[in-house]
Every structure is written in C-alpha cells, then in structure tokens.
Amino acid sequence: MPRFMRALVAVKAGEPTDVLRLESRPVPTPKAGQALVRVKATPIHASDLHVLRGRYGFSPGFPAVGGAMECVGRVAVLGPDTEGPTVGERVVVAAVPAVPGPPVVGTWQEYLVADTQRLLPVPEDLSDSSVCQLAVNPLTALLLVTRELDVQPGEWLLQTAAGSTVGRLVIQLSRHLGIRTINVVRRRAAVEEIEALGGDEVICTEDEDLLQRVTETAGPAGVRKAIDCVAGPVGAQVSQALAPGGEVVVYGALSTHRQTDPAALTIPLQARSVIYETKTVRGFWLNRWFGTTSPEDALRALSQVRDLVADGVLSIPQGRPFPLEHFPEAVALAEAPAHGTKPLFVFEDGRDGDNG
C-alpha cells in the first residue's frame, strides 16, 4: 500500500481551472464501518464544477478534493471490525453528500475512504465508464419517474431537456415501463435523435409552441405529471401546460447555468394556474434524498439501477477518459455545449476505460 497518492484539490472557491491543483496527499486510513477504496474511474459532472464555484447547494470547505458525487473502484482495506464488501471487490461509491449529513468525500483522488453502507458491489462485465456513473443520473431518472411522481403505464410524462443525460435515461426507463413521454428540446437538430431513442412525442421550442403542442398531443385528459430541469420561463410553461391538479418536479435550472446571482434563479409561475387549477410545483435534489432516506433504501434503489443497466434497459454512453494531469481539458469538455460525452478521470489500468 503506498503512503501517498495524487489528488486534484481546489484551494479555494472559484473557476475550476483557476483553483484546482494536482497535489500529493497521504493515503487515508479507514475507521470502523469504513473501507479504503482504490478509485478506478470518476466522472466530472457540471454540479461538481458548481460546487467548486461556490454556487451549489453545499460547500465542501476549502481546500477540498474535487468530485463530490460518484466513482468506481476496488476495496483496498477494510476498517477494524468492519463487515461488508471483501478486499479486492469491485464497488460503486455513492459519494453524493447527504444533506443534512456528513461532509463531502472527494472522488478526484487515487484512494478515498467511504462508509461501507455507501458501497454497492458491481459485476465485472460492466465497464468502468458505465458503473462509475450509476449513482447520480440513472438514479435520479429512476427516482423521478417511479417514486417522486409514481408514473403509471399508459400515463403521459412531460419532460424538459430531453436530450440531457437524465432526459435520455427517462425515455429509456419510460419505454421499459410502458409510460408515454412528451419530450421538450430547444434545438430542431435534436428532434430526430430523441424520436430514435424512443420518445413518443417531441416538442422543439425553437419553432413550436409548447402549450399548444401539449394540448394537441394529450387531448382533453391532458398531462398531469412533469419533470423539469430548465426552470425559468420554460419551467413556467411546463406548469401552465399541465392539466388541473397536475404536478411538476423541478430538479435543475439549466436556463441559469452560468448565473451567479441567486435572485435570478426563478420560475415565473402564473398565480391563477397554481391557485385555481391547484397545480403543484416542487423540487427534487438527490443530495437531500440521500440525507432523508435510510442507507438500506438507498442501496436498494442503487441495486435497481445496477440491474437495469446490467439488463440493457438503461444505456450509459461511454465516457472519455482523462488522467488527472489533463484536468483543464476535462473540465472544458464537461461544460462544452452539446458535447454528448462525459469526461472521466481514470487511474492506472482504468485509464483505457476497460473493466480493470
């Protein structure tokens, strides 16, 4: 076991490429109930970068190792008197910080310590690229569709940003469950791709009226369930498009992606629609879900996601591997418009994206 490891550390809050430094740090030691995991691959999410900018729902306290969500690796050492995955077992680390809950565990490092309750064994025949992305986007899609809204077979589900990673997973899951989807995109070029993926209806806000198209598609019964990750005027239109008694769950605010003023993060709802049509608009944040659900329930949900990926129901696109040293290029790709490829930090034999 080495004494030191490489870690990508943010020295303070700010633009990631300005504040990140590659450092050598001591390999941590697990306590009872914990495991030391040798990280193989870990994604770079836009939310990871917002954490470093100081504009996310929590602050890690700086300096801090970057990466606040998920990774795949192998158990290197178990803490004293600790049961759980065996040494050498391949596991997903659900490092998503629970709110309220313990402090952030950075994943952009060669070794990390995690509670064994946050470790999910994964099969060897799934790629590092797939399994290192199980605990955020696929889990969010599953929870939104099956738990937050409990969408039933045959029902319509309206969603914005259908071309996003979560949006694509929602389409795949809905097809599997017999749910019909109305998918909102902002570029005409994305329509054909969403239809090929299995989206039942696609609305392009570039040249179509969202309210009119929803009415034409769903008919007199209308749509009662929606998910939105755009917020702003589009999120307001989604609420307005719902049938009386409808519900929209908001899980992101892409329309304010580069906005630093919290007062600008808004959804301009129509009071008449909310009051007289008794519509509901509420939020979902995976971090708070992890903080309010039991560890057993969290692992059950993660196990569902793992099985859906293993069975081919959910497909996670292959990520693009980067060594830690190339972090400026990886960060730039993570926020490139319509990049379609998730950048991943990889370590040693995980560098080529194989199972390892």
JOHUNOR-V428673 format. One record per helix or strand. SS is the DSSP state (H for helix, E for strand). FROM is the first residue (numbers start at 1). TO is the last residue. Records with the same first field share a line. If there is no record, write none. Layout:
SS->FROM-TO ; FROM-TO
This chain:
E->4-10 ; 20-26 ; 34-43 ; 64-65 ; 70-78 ; 90-94 ; 109-109 ; 111-115 ; 119-121 ; 156-159 ; 180-185 ; 201-204 ; 225-228 ; 247-250 ; 280-283 ; 320-322 ; 343-346
H->16-19 ; 46-53 ; 116-118 ; 128-131 ; 134-148 ; 165-177 ; 188-197 ; 210-218 ; 232-241 ; 254-256 ; 262-264 ; 271-276 ; 286-292 ; 295-310 ; 324-334 ; 348-350
